Amino acid sequence: MTPSGGNEGTPLHVETPYLRAAILSAFLPGAGQLLKGHSVKAAEVLTLGIMLGAAWYFGYAFESPFTPFLLYVFVPIVGAVCWARQVLDAYSSSSPGSLFPILPLSSRGSVDLQAIGFLFLLTALTDLYIIQARPDYGLKILGTTLPGVWGILSKAQSPTLHILIGVGFLLVKRWGLFVYLLYAGFGLINAGVNLAVLPGPHRIRIAFMMSLACFTAYILWRRKAFEPIHCHSAPLTCHSERSEESHSSVK
């Protein structure tokens, strides 16, 4: 027995789940997080809601081959997962950090890459808007437009790649860097061929090639940030594979 009357090894205080916050979040997503003072999580819920709302609007306002997928598959499934996640967080979490704790800590020095990842997610929304608003538009692949199903798939690859790159950069994963390099390589080749064989004006293509080249140069310069971090109990530090290589070279 401890002086407080409890058994030894038993915590003196067991935190009660936040039932009121969970009920608020069930009816008004993010409200439970605000009630608990978790403003970062509330902002994340609001951002997700805006992005899902935009995707739903694209499916509702514009008729295209992707309308059924947006209205009956993508928005309902992603919306249900996000809703359940924020209700569960409002009920059980006492941490004021991110709603998605799998994201790397900003102390790792990868905030710039994560910001680029968020920009790619916004670009995916722009792709969806263009595809929905102009279903007759044919994406130029190496100077030509693919017909039928291949044309639909060629347009679908753009938002798909942007989402994959966005998620990979937010998580700072090596596979995100790999997908980006494939995207950048094909993008530069495709834009160059289109620039050579298609009639002008080429202002957008030239701007795309220049911006993609600048982004790629910066990301290659920051490629070491995508290395996995290994933590050891002794010494009391965490270091990357690059650090291990430098230690071995010193020895």
Secondary structure, DSSP 8 states (H G I E B T S, - for coil): --TTSS-TTS-S------HHHHHHHHHSTTHHHHHTT-HHHHHHHHHHHHHHHHHHHHHHHS-STTHHHIIIIIHHHHHHHHHHHHHHHHHH----S-S-TTS--GGGS-HHHHHHHHHHHHHHHHHHHHHHH-TT---EETTEE--HHHHHHHHHHHHHHHHHHHHHHHTT-HHHHHHHHHHHHHHHHHHHHHHHHS-S--HHHHHHHHHHHHHHHHHHHTGGGGS-EEE-SSSS-EEEHHHHHHHHHH-
